[in-house]
Amino acid sequence: MRTPIPVAAILLGGFLLPAVSARGHAQDIVGLEDCSRAQGADKKLGCLQSNVQYLHGLVRKTDAAAQARSREAAAQIAAANARTEQLAAEVARLKAALEKLEKKQPAK
């Protein structure tokens, strides 16, 4: 006796089959041209050069944004370190003042 195939499995298979067969033509990066459809060596080479230029620009843009975030983070860290040093100096000053007050009080 055969076990029935669930309807969900049939529907899922119906959606996945076209996706698997079209996988070779899918674009992974938005903005890139599909050079496999270009006719002739010159057009394919031009398409590939265009893609390389696009990716190079994307890398430069991403690098500039990462450098800006890095500089901002370094500035925030420096500010936090300066504030920590100020607070440490204030704590040391308060400890010294507390010790001075404790010495002035008579022992009980």
C-alpha positions as CSV (number, residue, x, y, z in Angstrom):
1,M,0.0,0.0,0.0
2,R,1.4,3.4,-1.0
3,T,1.6,6.2,1.5
4,P,-0.2,9.4,0.4
5,I,2.0,12.4,-0.3
6,P,0.9,15.4,1.6
7,V,-0.5,18.3,-0.4
8,A,2.0,20.7,1.2
9,A,4.9,18.6,-0.2
10,I,3.4,18.7,-3.7
11,L,2.9,22.5,-3.5
12,L,6.4,23.1,-2.1
13,G,7.9,20.9,-4.8
14,G,6.0,22.9,-7.4
15,F,7.5,26.2,-6.1
16,L,11.1,24.8,-5.7
17,L,11.4,23.1,-9.1
18,P,11.3,26.3,-11.1
19,A,13.7,28.0,-8.6
20,V,16.2,25.2,-8.9
21,S,16.1,25.2,-12.7
22,A,16.5,29.0,-12.9
23,R,19.3,29.0,-10.4
24,G,22.0,29.3,-13.1
25,H,20.5,32.6,-14.3
26,A,20.0,34.2,-11.0
27,Q,21.8,37.4,-10.0
28,D,23.4,37.4,-6.6
29,I,24.4,41.1,-6.5
30,V,22.0,43.8,-7.5
31,G,23.5,46.1,-10.1
32,L,25.6,43.5,-11.9
33,E,24.9,42.7,-15.5
34,D,24.4,39.1,-16.7
35,C,27.3,38.7,-19.0
36,S,26.4,35.1,-20.0
37,R,23.8,36.5,-22.4
38,A,26.1,38.9,-24.2
39,Q,26.9,37.9,-27.8
40,G,30.5,38.2,-28.9
41,A,33.8,38.4,-27.1
42,D,33.9,42.2,-27.1
43,K,30.5,42.6,-25.6
44,K,31.2,40.0,-23.0
45,L,34.5,41.6,-22.1
46,G,32.8,45.0,-21.9
47,C,30.1,43.6,-19.7
48,L,32.7,42.0,-17.4
49,Q,34.7,45.2,-17.2
50,S,31.5,47.1,-16.3
51,N,30.9,44.6,-13.5
52,V,34.4,44.9,-12.2
53,Q,34.1,48.7,-12.2
54,Y,30.8,48.5,-10.4
55,L,32.2,46.1,-7.8
56,H,35.3,48.3,-7.3
57,G,33.1,51.3,-6.7
58,L,31.0,49.3,-4.3
59,V,34.1,48.2,-2.4
60,R,35.4,51.8,-2.2
61,K,32.0,53.0,-1.0
62,T,31.8,50.3,1.6
63,D,35.4,50.9,2.7
64,A,34.8,54.6,3.2
65,A,31.7,53.9,5.3
66,A,33.6,51.4,7.4
67,Q,36.5,53.9,7.9
68,A,34.0,56.6,9.0
69,R,32.4,54.2,11.5
70,S,35.8,53.2,12.7
71,R,36.9,56.9,13.2
72,E,33.6,57.6,15.0
73,A,34.1,54.6,17.3
74,A,37.7,55.6,18.1
75,A,36.5,59.1,19.0
76,Q,33.8,57.7,21.3
77,I,36.4,55.4,22.9
78,A,38.8,58.3,23.5
79,A,36.0,60.4,25.0
80,A,35.0,57.5,27.3
81,N,38.6,56.9,28.4
82,A,39.0,60.6,29.2
83,R,35.8,60.6,31.2
84,T,37.0,57.5,33.1
85,E,40.3,59.2,33.9
86,Q,38.3,62.2,35.2
87,L,36.1,60.0,37.4
88,A,39.1,58.1,38.7
89,A,40.8,61.4,39.7
90,E,37.5,62.5,41.4
91,V,37.3,59.3,43.3
92,A,40.9,59.6,44.5
93,R,40.2,63.2,45.6
94,L,37.1,62.2,47.5
95,K,39.0,59.3,49.2
96,A,41.7,61.7,50.3
97,A,39.1,64.1,51.6
98,L,37.3,61.3,53.5
99,E,40.6,60.1,55.1
100,K,41.3,63.7,56.2
101,L,37.9,63.9,57.8
102,E,38.2,60.5,59.5
103,K,41.6,61.7,61.0
104,K,40.0,64.8,62.5
105,Q,37.2,62.9,64.2
106,P,38.1,61.7,67.7
107,A,38.2,58.0,68.2
108,K,35.1,56.6,70.0
